[in-house]
Amino acid sequence: MSIEPEKVWVYRIIPIQNLECILRNGLYCKSANKKDDGFVTIGSEEIITERDVRVVKCYPETVVNDYVPFYFSVRTPMLYNIITGHGVKARPQKEIIYLCCKLEDFLNGEFQWCFTDGNAAKKISRFSTNLNDLNNLDWRSINTNDFRDENADGDEDRIRKKHSEFLVKEHIPVNFIRGIGVVNKEMEEMVKDILSKLDLAIEVKVKNEFYFL
């Protein structure tokens, strides 16, 4: 089955503490150094540091942290690590929200982009700007909920492949955020209050399937 780019969604998880800042300014890559004093970092500092030096192979003058990263997947090992404190600072699952974008919105020539067949920090991950290569991603790994090393078919590379990424260089304006996914009604109301304050109309939905419930 061929992957149709116009049907592909990409996702970025953020702590709700960062939402207002992002909605005011858009999404910036790490190397732009645009974070305010209250910005909360999630994820592994070690991996974030690796991305400072990991060259983007299709744009070798750049590194991964020159791009805003998205996953093709939800309910990721990264989210699991964040909510369990496995190798990172633990945070309550309800604080983590999804910014949802459509891949096709970035294909208008306004953006420099690429995608990977696994975690972009890993040396073996391949980069591409050819949309036909979307068919070469391991969509079974991207879509599965069974990402343990000892998974049903013995694929020991599943976690890397589930973290396949779509990367957009430098900055994404807020109007490219098509939706926001949250874990429950409480968080839905909290996000809607922030959107109302900023006079923004972005759809917010409770997406239980995005979380470990």
Accessible surface in RSA format (square Angstrom, percent):
REM  Atomic radii and reference values for relative SASA: ProtOr
REM  Chains: A
REM  Algorithm: Lee & Richards
REM  Probe-radius: 1.40
REM  Slices: 20
REM RES _ NUM      All-atoms   Total-Side   Main-Chain    Non-polar    All polar
REM                ABS   REL    ABS   REL    ABS   REL    ABS   REL    ABS   REL
RES MET A   1   219.44 113.6 138.24  91.5  81.20 193.3 111.85  95.1 107.59 142.5
RES SER A   2    79.56  67.2  61.85  82.5  17.71  40.8  44.73  95.3  34.83  48.8
RES ILE A   3    30.85  17.6  22.89  17.1   7.96  19.2  24.23  17.5   6.62  18.0
RES GLU A   4    75.11  43.1  69.49  52.6   5.61  13.4  23.84  46.1  51.26  41.9
RES PRO A   5    29.33  21.4  29.25  26.7   0.08   0.3  29.25  24.1   0.08   0.5
RES GLU A   6    78.82  45.3  76.00  57.5   2.81   6.7  36.10  69.8  42.72  34.9
RES LYS A   7   139.41  68.0 119.10  73.1  20.32  48.4  79.49  71.5  59.92  63.8
RES VAL A   8    13.73   9.0  10.01   9.1   3.71   8.9  13.67  11.9   0.06   0.2
RES TRP A   9    91.46  36.7  84.52  40.9   6.95  16.3  64.63  34.5  26.84  43.5
RES VAL A  10     0.00   0.0   0.00   0.0   0.00   0.0   0.00   0.0   0.00   0.0
RES TYR A  11    34.90  16.3  34.51  19.6   0.38   1.0   8.31   6.2  26.59  32.8
RES ARG A  12    65.20  27.4  63.32  32.3   1.88   4.5   3.06   4.2  62.15  37.7
RES ILE A  13    13.32   7.6   5.86   4.4   7.47  18.0   5.86   4.2   7.47  20.3
RES ILE A  14     5.81   3.3   5.57   4.2   0.23   0.6   5.81   4.2   0.00   0.0
RES PRO A  15     2.21   1.6   2.21   2.0   0.00   0.0   2.21   1.8   0.00   0.0
RES ILE A  16    16.41   9.3  12.47   9.3   3.94   9.5  12.47   9.0   3.94  10.7
RES GLN A  17    85.02  47.5  53.04  38.8  31.98  76.1  43.61  92.8  41.41  31.4
RES ASN A  18     3.86   2.7   3.04   2.9   0.82   2.0   0.82   2.0   3.04   2.9
RES LEU A  19     0.00   0.0   0.00   0.0   0.00   0.0   0.00   0.0   0.00   0.0
RES GLU A  20    46.42  26.6  45.97  34.8   0.45   1.1  20.08  38.8  26.33  21.5
RES CYS A  21    21.82  16.5  15.92  17.8   5.91  13.9  10.65  27.0  11.17  12.0
RES ILE A  22     7.49   4.3   6.93   5.2   0.56   1.4   7.49   5.4   0.00   0.0
RES LEU A  23     5.62   3.1   0.00   0.0   5.62  14.1   0.00   0.0   5.62  15.1
RES ARG A  24   139.63  58.6 102.23  52.1  37.40  89.0  41.73  57.0  97.90  59.3
RES ASN A  25    78.80  54.3  64.01  61.9  14.79  35.6  19.73  47.5  59.07  57.1
RES GLY A  26     4.66   5.7   0.00   N/A   4.66   5.7   0.30   0.8   4.36   9.8
RES LEU A  27     6.25   3.5   4.79   3.4   1.46   3.7   6.17   4.3   0.08   0.2
RES TYR A  28    75.17  35.1  54.24  30.9  20.94  54.5  22.47  16.9  52.71  65.0
RES CYS A  29     7.10   5.4   2.70   3.0   4.40  10.3   0.99   2.5   6.11   6.6
RES LYS A  30    76.26  37.2  66.57  40.8   9.68  23.1  40.23  36.2  36.03  38.4
RES SER A  31    52.00  43.9  28.97  38.7  23.02  53.0  29.83  63.5  22.17  31.1
RES ALA A  32    30.47  28.0   6.36   9.8  24.11  54.9  17.95  25.3  12.52  33.2
RES ASN A  33   127.25  87.8  99.29  95.9  27.96  67.3  31.15  75.0  96.10  92.9
RES LYS A  34   122.50  59.8  95.70  58.7  26.80  63.8  45.45  40.9  77.05  82.1
RES LYS A  35   102.07  49.8  74.14  45.5  27.93  66.5  54.55  49.1  47.52  50.6
RES ASP A  36    75.25  52.7  59.99  59.7  15.26  36.1  40.77  96.0  34.48  34.4
RES ASP A  37   159.99 112.1 121.66 121.1  38.33  90.6  44.70 105.2 115.29 115.0
RES GLY A  38    56.12  69.2   0.00   N/A  56.12  69.2  40.44 111.0  15.68  35.1
RES PHE A  39    56.75  28.4  32.90  20.4  23.85  62.1  34.16  20.7  22.59  64.7
RES VAL A  40    28.19  18.6  22.88  20.7   5.32  12.8  26.15  22.7   2.04   5.5
RES THR A  41    59.86  42.6  35.96  36.5  23.90  57.0  22.51  30.2  37.35  56.5
RES ILE A  42    23.35  13.3  11.46   8.5  11.89  28.7  16.22  11.7   7.13  19.4
RES GLY A  43    13.89  17.1   0.00   N/A  13.89  17.1   3.38   9.3  10.51  23.5
RES SER A  44    26.04  22.0  19.85  26.5   6.19  14.3  12.00  25.5  14.05  19.7
RES GLU A  45   112.59  64.6 107.17  81.1   5.42  12.9  62.27 120.4  50.32  41.1
RES GLU A  46   127.35  73.1 115.55  87.4  11.80  28.1  44.87  86.8  82.48  67.3
RES ILE A  47    56.94  32.4  56.94  42.4   0.00   0.0  56.94  41.0   0.00   0.0
RES ILE A  48    33.47  19.0  33.47  24.9   0.00   0.0  33.47  24.1   0.00   0.0
RES THR A  49    82.39  58.6  81.97  83.1   0.42   1.0  59.71  80.2  22.67  34.3
RES GLU A  50    52.01  29.9  49.57  37.5   2.44   5.8  24.18  46.8  27.83  22.7
RES ARG A  51    23.70  10.0  23.70  12.1   0.00   0.0   6.31   8.6  17.39  10.5
RES ASP A  52    56.23  39.4  42.99  42.8  13.24  31.3  18.23  42.9  38.00  37.9
RES VAL A  53   106.73  70.2  91.26  82.6  15.47  37.3  94.04  81.7  12.69  34.4
RES ARG A  54    41.52  17.4  41.33  21.1   0.19   0.4   6.23   8.5  35.29  21.4
RES VAL A  55    66.10  43.5  62.74  56.8   3.35   8.1  62.74  54.5   3.35   9.1
RES VAL A  56     0.00   0.0   0.00   0.0   0.00   0.0   0.00   0.0   0.00   0.0
RES LYS A  57   103.75  50.6  81.92  50.3  21.83  52.0  71.95  64.8  31.80  33.9
RES CYS A  58    44.17  33.4  16.75  18.7  27.42  64.5  25.71  65.1  18.46  19.9
RES TYR A  59    51.32  24.0  50.93  29.0   0.40   1.0  31.96  24.0  19.37  23.9
RES PRO A  60    93.48  68.1  76.46  69.7  17.02  61.9  76.83  63.4  16.65 103.5
RES GLU A  61   134.72  77.3  93.74  70.9  40.98  97.6  74.18 143.5  60.55  49.4
RES THR A  62     7.29   5.2   5.67   5.7   1.62   3.9   6.87   9.2   0.42   0.6
RES VAL A  63    36.02  23.7  35.99  32.6   0.03   0.1  35.99  31.3   0.03   0.1
RES VAL A  64     0.91   0.6   0.20   0.2   0.71   1.7   0.20   0.2   0.71   1.9
RES ASN A  65     9.92   6.8   9.61   9.3   0.31   0.7   0.78   1.9   9.15   8.8
RES ASP A  66    31.38  22.0  30.86  30.7   0.51   1.2   6.19  14.6  25.18  25.1
RES TYR A  67     2.29   1.1   0.00   0.0   2.29   6.0   0.00   0.0   2.29   2.8
RES VAL A  68     0.54   0.4   0.12   0.1   0.42   1.0   0.54   0.5   0.00   0.0
RES PRO A  69    31.41  22.9  29.74  27.1   1.68   6.1  29.89  24.7   1.52   9.5
RES PHE A  70     2.58   1.3   0.00   0.0   2.58   6.7   2.58   1.6   0.00   0.0
RES TYR A  71    31.34  14.6  31.31  17.8   0.02   0.1  15.93  12.0  15.40  19.0
RES PHE A  72    10.67   5.3   0.20   0.1  10.46  27.2   0.20   0.1  10.46  29.9
RES SER A  73     3.84   3.2   0.00   0.0   3.84   8.9   3.21   6.8   0.64   0.9
RES VAL A  74    31.70  20.9  29.38  26.6   2.32   5.6  29.38  25.5   2.32   6.3
RES ARG A  75    49.59  20.8  49.59  25.3   0.00   0.0   3.69   5.0  45.89  27.8
RES THR A  76     1.98   1.4   1.98   2.0   0.00   0.0   1.65   2.2   0.33   0.5
RES PRO A  77     6.95   5.1   6.58   6.0   0.37   1.4   6.95   5.7   0.00   0.0
RES MET A  78    47.01  24.3  44.90  29.7   2.11   5.0  38.71  32.9   8.30  11.0
RES LEU A  79     0.00   0.0   0.00   0.0   0.00   0.0   0.00   0.0   0.00   0.0
RES TYR A  80    99.60  46.5  99.60  56.7   0.00   0.0  55.94  42.0  43.66  53.8
RES ASN A  81    42.44  29.3  42.44  41.0   0.00   0.0   1.70   4.1  40.74  39.4
RES ILE A  82     0.96   0.5   0.96   0.7   0.00   0.0   0.96   0.7   0.00   0.0
RES ILE A  83    41.10  23.4  17.37  12.9  23.72  57.2  17.37  12.5  23.72  64.4
RES THR A  84    70.32  50.0  35.35  35.8  34.97  83.3  42.17  56.6  28.15  42.6
RES GLY A  85    27.57  34.0   0.00   N/A  27.57  34.0   4.80  13.2  22.77  51.0
RES HIS A  86   126.52  69.1 117.82  81.9   8.70  22.2  72.13  74.3  54.39  63.3
RES GLY A  87    74.13  91.4   0.00   N/A  74.13  91.4  42.99 118.0  31.14  69.7
RES VAL A  88    26.23  17.3   6.89   6.2  19.35  46.6  18.21  15.8   8.03  21.8
RES LYS A  89   156.02  76.1 133.36  81.8  22.66  54.0  96.66  87.0  59.36  63.2
RES ALA A  90    57.10  52.5  37.85  58.4  19.25  43.8  37.97  53.5  19.13  50.7
RES ARG A  91    39.84  16.7  36.32  18.5   3.52   8.4   3.50   4.8  36.33  22.0
RES PRO A  92    73.66  53.7  60.84  55.5  12.82  46.6  72.95  60.2   0.71   4.4
RES GLN A  93    30.73  17.2  24.90  18.2   5.83  13.9  12.32  26.2  18.41  14.0
RES LYS A  94    87.84  42.9  85.22  52.3   2.62   6.2  48.06  43.3  39.77  42.4
RES GLU A  95    34.96  20.1  34.96  26.5   0.00   0.0   6.33  12.2  28.63  23.4
RES ILE A  96     0.05   0.0   0.00   0.0   0.05   0.1   0.00   0.0   0.05   0.1
RES ILE A  97     0.18   0.1   0.18   0.1   0.00   0.0   0.18   0.1   0.00   0.0
RES TYR A  98     1.51   0.7   1.51   0.9   0.00   0.0   1.30   1.0   0.21   0.3
RES LEU A  99     0.00   0.0   0.00   0.0   0.00   0.0   0.00   0.0   0.00   0.0
RES CYS A 100    12.74   9.6  12.74  14.2   0.00   0.0   4.05  10.3   8.69   9.4
RES CYS A 101     0.00   0.0   0.00   0.0   0.00   0.0   0.00   0.0   0.00   0.0
RES LYS A 102    33.27  16.2  33.27  20.4   0.00   0.0   1.25   1.1  32.02  34.1
RES LEU A 103     0.00   0.0   0.00   0.0   0.00   0.0   0.00   0.0   0.00   0.0
RES GLU A 104    66.09  37.9  54.76  41.4  11.33  27.0  13.57  26.3  52.51  42.9
RES ASP A 105    28.39  19.9  20.32  20.2   8.07  19.1  11.71  27.5  16.68  16.6
RES PHE A 106     0.00   0.0   0.00   0.0   0.00   0.0   0.00   0.0   0.00   0.0
RES LEU A 107    55.55  30.9  25.92  18.5  29.63  74.5  28.04  19.7  27.51  74.0
RES ASN A 108    94.41  65.1  52.74  51.0  41.67 100.3  45.21 108.8  49.20  47.6
RES GLY A 109    73.92  91.2   0.00   N/A  73.92  91.2  39.31 107.9  34.61  77.5
RES GLU A 110   111.16  63.8  74.12  56.1  37.04  88.2  42.43  82.1  68.72  56.1
RES PHE A 111    23.55  11.8   7.41   4.6  16.15  42.0  12.29   7.5  11.26  32.2
RES GLN A 112    56.81  31.8  45.30  33.1  11.51  27.4  20.59  43.8  36.23  27.5
RES TRP A 113    34.63  13.9  33.79  16.4   0.84   2.0  20.63  11.0  14.00  22.7
RES CYS A 114     0.00   0.0   0.00   0.0   0.00   0.0   0.00   0.0   0.00   0.0
RES PHE A 115     2.10   1.1   1.92   1.2   0.18   0.5   1.92   1.2   0.18   0.5
RES THR A 116     0.59   0.4   0.00   0.0   0.59   1.4   0.59   0.8   0.00   0.0
RES ASP A 117    19.07  13.4  18.18  18.1   0.89   2.1  12.69  29.9   6.38   6.4
RES GLY A 118     0.00   0.0   0.00   N/A   0.00   0.0   0.00   0.0   0.00   0.0
RES ASN A 119    13.08   9.0  13.08  12.6   0.00   0.0   0.21   0.5  12.87  12.4
RES ALA A 120     0.00   0.0   0.00   0.0   0.00   0.0   0.00   0.0   0.00   0.0
RES ALA A 121     0.57   0.5   0.05   0.1   0.52   1.2   0.05   0.1   0.52   1.4
RES LYS A 122    87.15  42.5  85.43  52.4   1.73   4.1  42.54  38.3  44.62  47.5
RES LYS A 123   154.93  75.6 140.35  86.1  14.58  34.7  83.42  75.1  71.51  76.2
RES ILE A 124   119.54  68.0 100.72  75.0  18.82  45.4 108.37  78.0  11.17  30.3
RES SER A 125     0.00   0.0   0.00   0.0   0.00   0.0   0.00   0.0   0.00   0.0
RES ARG A 126   166.24  69.8 163.57  83.4   2.67   6.4  65.37  89.3 100.87  61.1
RES PHE A 127    23.54  11.8   0.21   0.1  23.33  60.7   0.33   0.2  23.21  66.4
RES SER A 128    18.04  15.2  13.79  18.4   4.25   9.8  16.02  34.1   2.02   2.8
RES THR A 129    60.63  43.1  44.46  45.1  16.16  38.5  12.38  16.6  48.25  72.9
RES ASN A 130    74.95  51.7  68.68  66.4   6.28  15.1  23.44  56.4  51.51  49.8
RES LEU A 131    54.69  30.5  48.22  34.5   6.47  16.3  48.48  34.0   6.20  16.7
RES ASN A 132   109.96  75.8 104.02 100.5   5.94  14.3  21.99  52.9  87.97  85.0
RES ASP A 133    43.46  30.4  43.10  42.9   0.36   0.9   7.43  17.5  36.03  35.9
RES LEU A 134     0.00   0.0   0.00   0.0   0.00   0.0   0.00   0.0   0.00   0.0
RES ASN A 135    64.16  44.2  39.98  38.6  24.18  58.2  24.60  59.2  39.56  38.2
RES ASN A 136   104.49  72.1  78.84  76.2  25.66  61.8  26.04  62.7  78.45  75.8
RES LEU A 137    11.31   6.3   3.44   2.5   7.87  19.8   3.52   2.5   7.79  21.0
RES ASP A 138    39.18  27.4  29.94  29.8   9.24  21.8  19.80  46.6  19.38  19.3
RES TRP A 139    48.43  19.4  45.02  21.8   3.41   8.0  45.25  24.1   3.18   5.2
RES ARG A 140   152.34  64.0 137.74  70.2  14.60  34.8  59.24  81.0  93.10  56.4
RES SER A 141     0.00   0.0   0.00   0.0   0.00   0.0   0.00   0.0   0.00   0.0
RES ILE A 142     1.00   0.6   0.02   0.0   0.98   2.4   0.02   0.0   0.98   2.7
RES ASN A 143   106.97  73.8  79.85  77.2  27.12  65.3  30.91  74.4  76.06  73.5
RES THR A 144    27.23  19.4  17.72  18.0   9.51  22.7  13.79  18.5  13.44  20.3
RES ASN A 145    97.49  67.2  78.47  75.8  19.02  45.8  19.19  46.2  78.30  75.7
RES ASP A 146    38.85  27.2  34.60  34.4   4.25  10.0  31.37  73.8   7.47   7.5
RES PHE A 147    24.16  12.1  23.18  14.4   0.98   2.5  23.18  14.1   0.98   2.8
RES ARG A 148   147.64  62.0 141.84  72.3   5.80  13.8  70.75  96.7  76.89  46.6
RES ASP A 149    88.46  62.0  79.90  79.5   8.56  20.2  26.14  61.5  62.32  62.1
RES GLU A 150   153.39  88.1 137.49 104.0  15.90  37.8  56.40 109.1  96.98  79.2
RES ASN A 151     9.84   6.8   0.00   0.0   9.84  23.7   0.31   0.8   9.52   9.2
RES ALA A 152    98.27  90.4  53.90  83.2  44.37 100.9  66.46  93.6  31.81  84.3
RES ASP A 153    68.65  48.1  33.91  33.7  34.74  82.1  35.61  83.8  33.04  32.9
RES GLY A 154    50.46  62.2   0.00   N/A  50.46  62.2  29.45  80.8  21.02  47.1
RES ASP A 155    29.87  20.9  22.79  22.7   7.08  16.7  16.82  39.6  13.05  13.0
RES GLU A 156   148.27  85.1 122.82  92.9  25.45  60.6  36.69  71.0 111.58  91.1
RES ASP A 157    48.62  34.1  44.35  44.1   4.27  10.1  27.57  64.9  21.05  21.0
RES ARG A 158    10.65   4.5  10.09   5.1   0.56   1.3   0.99   1.4   9.66   5.9
RES ILE A 159    65.13  37.1  64.57  48.1   0.56   1.4  64.57  46.5   0.56   1.5
RES ARG A 160    33.65  14.1  28.30  14.4   5.35  12.7  16.41  22.4  17.24  10.4
RES LYS A 161    36.25  17.7  36.25  22.2   0.00   0.0  13.75  12.4  22.50  24.0
RES LYS A 162     2.18   1.1   2.17   1.3   0.00   0.0   0.00   0.0   2.18   2.3
RES HIS A 163    11.95   6.5  11.95   8.3   0.00   0.0  10.23  10.5   1.71   2.0
RES SER A 164     0.05   0.0   0.05   0.1   0.00   0.0   0.02   0.0   0.03   0.0
RES GLU A 165     2.54   1.5   2.54   1.9   0.00   0.0   0.80   1.5   1.74   1.4
RES PHE A 166     0.00   0.0   0.00   0.0   0.00   0.0   0.00   0.0   0.00   0.0
RES LEU A 167     0.00   0.0   0.00   0.0   0.00   0.0   0.00   0.0   0.00   0.0
RES VAL A 168     0.00   0.0   0.00   0.0   0.00   0.0   0.00   0.0   0.00   0.0
RES LYS A 169    62.73  30.6  55.21  33.9   7.52  17.9  17.87  16.1  44.86  47.8
RES GLU A 170    90.85  52.2  90.85  68.7   0.00   0.0  18.56  35.9  72.29  59.0
RES HIS A 171    52.88  28.9  46.55  32.4   6.34  16.2  30.70  31.6  22.18  25.8
RES ILE A 172     0.37   0.2   0.00   0.0   0.37   0.9   0.00   0.0   0.37   1.0
RES PRO A 173    39.45  28.8  37.34  34.0   2.11   7.7  39.40  32.5   0.05   0.3
RES VAL A 174    32.10  21.1  29.98  27.1   2.12   5.1  30.13  26.2   1.96   5.3
RES ASN A 175   112.55  77.6  82.12  79.4  30.43  73.3  45.71 110.0  66.84  64.6
RES PHE A 176    24.17  12.1  22.92  14.2   1.25   3.2  24.17  14.7   0.00   0.0
RES ILE A 177     6.55   3.7   0.43   0.3   6.12  14.7   0.43   0.3   6.12  16.6
RES ARG A 178   108.32  45.5  89.64  45.7  18.68  44.5  28.42  38.8  79.90  48.4
RES GLY A 179    10.01  12.3   0.00   N/A  10.01  12.3  10.01  27.5   0.00   0.0
RES ILE A 180     3.40   1.9   0.00   0.0   3.40   8.2   0.61   0.4   2.79   7.6
RES GLY A 181     1.49   1.8   0.00   N/A   1.49   1.8   1.49   4.1   0.00   0.0
RES VAL A 182     0.03   0.0   0.03   0.0   0.00   0.0   0.03   0.0   0.00   0.0
RES VAL A 183    11.06   7.3   8.05   7.3   3.01   7.3   8.05   7.0   3.01   8.2
RES ASN A 184    52.04  35.9  49.81  48.1   2.24   5.4  27.24  65.6  24.80  24.0
RES LYS A 185   141.91  69.2 139.28  85.5   2.63   6.3  96.37  86.7  45.54  48.5
RES GLU A 186    89.99  51.7  75.60  57.2  14.39  34.3  45.48  88.0  44.51  36.3
RES MET A 187     3.60   1.9   3.60   2.4   0.00   0.0   3.03   2.6   0.58   0.8
RES GLU A 188    10.88   6.2  10.88   8.2   0.00   0.0   0.21   0.4  10.67   8.7
RES GLU A 189    94.17  54.1  94.17  71.2   0.00   0.0  44.44  86.0  49.73  40.6
RES MET A 190    80.63  41.8  75.95  50.3   4.68  11.1  64.59  54.9  16.04  21.2
RES VAL A 191     0.00   0.0   0.00   0.0   0.00   0.0   0.00   0.0   0.00   0.0
RES LYS A 192    86.80  42.3  83.02  50.9   3.78   9.0  45.84  41.3  40.96  43.6
RES ASP A 193    95.92  67.2  88.41  88.0   7.51  17.8  26.43  62.2  69.49  69.3
RES ILE A 194    28.98  16.5  27.50  20.5   1.48   3.6  28.95  20.8   0.03   0.1
RES LEU A 195     7.21   4.0   7.21   5.2   0.00   0.0   7.21   5.1   0.00   0.0
RES SER A 196    86.21  72.8  63.07  84.2  23.14  53.3  33.17  70.6  53.03  74.3
RES LYS A 197   135.99  66.3  98.31  60.3  37.68  89.7  74.46  67.0  61.53  65.5
RES LEU A 198    33.32  18.6  12.71   9.1  20.61  51.8  17.63  12.4  15.68  42.2
RES ASP A 199   134.43  94.2 112.12 111.6  22.31  52.7  32.45  76.4 101.98 101.7
RES LEU A 200    53.38  29.7  39.64  28.4  13.75  34.6  41.85  29.4  11.53  31.0
RES ALA A 201   112.04 103.0  68.60 105.9  43.45  98.8  77.68 109.4  34.37  91.0
RES ILE A 202    23.57  13.4  10.88   8.1  12.69  30.6  15.06  10.8   8.51  23.1
RES GLU A 203   107.62  61.8  91.83  69.5  15.79  37.6  39.88  77.1  67.73  55.3
RES VAL A 204    11.20   7.4   0.82   0.7  10.38  25.0   0.82   0.7  10.38  28.1
RES LYS A 205   104.36  50.9 102.35  62.8   2.01   4.8  51.61  46.5  52.75  56.2
RES VAL A 206    48.71  32.1  25.69  23.3  23.01  55.5  25.69  22.3  23.01  62.4
RES LYS A 207    54.35  26.5  54.29  33.3   0.06   0.1  14.14  12.7  40.21  42.8
RES ASN A 208    74.71  51.5  69.78  67.4   4.93  11.9  22.96  55.2  51.76  50.0
RES GLU A 209   103.49  59.4  85.99  65.1  17.50  41.7  64.28 124.3  39.22  32.0
RES PHE A 210    16.13   8.1  16.13  10.0   0.00   0.0  16.13   9.8   0.00   0.0
RES TYR A 211     2.99   1.4   0.00   0.0   2.99   7.8   0.00   0.0   2.99   3.7
RES PHE A 212    39.36  19.7  23.90  14.8  15.46  40.2  25.67  15.6  13.69  39.2
RES LEU A 213   135.28  75.3  63.33  45.3  71.95 180.9  97.82  68.7  37.47 100.8
END  Absolute sums over single chains surface
CHAIN  1 A    10655.8       8427.9       2227.9       5317.8       5338.0
END  Absolute sums over all chains
TOTAL         10655.8       8427.9       2227.9       5317.8       5338.0
